Amino acid sequence: MQKKREIAWSKEFISGNEEIDAYHKEIIDSVVELYKMLDDSARYRNEIPALTKKIEEAMYVHMDIEINYLERFKFPECAEHLASHKHYQKELEFYRDYSLPDTIRAVMTGEISSDYMRNHFFQFDIKAIRFINEKLKEEEQQH
């Protein structure tokens, strides 16, 4: 059996955009908490579904914020970034739309969210958030 892949908030996830960083931190910290609950799923059976839903919602809101910025500032690689987001959204929706036991849905949500932070963040977000930060700074200087 494959051991769950741990993730933890660290400075490597800090992009310099407080709004986006707050969502990244919330997602990672919530996944860490979810994994702790899953280690004693009988004890936390009532809390697991709520935390799973919180993670899913944070993922969706976070992705919407990023895409809104990227579209607003006409990021050249917006289509690729959006396609990556859609991939993760489809993964989350796949497990949400089935009547799975709460623990299975929680594990899959945790794994999808962790994968998003490990892969999407470093492949797409770092460059995109730098672009967003530059555009926000330009806007600020114009006012």
Order of alpha helices (4+ residues) and beta strands (2+ residues): alpha-alpha-alpha-alpha-alpha
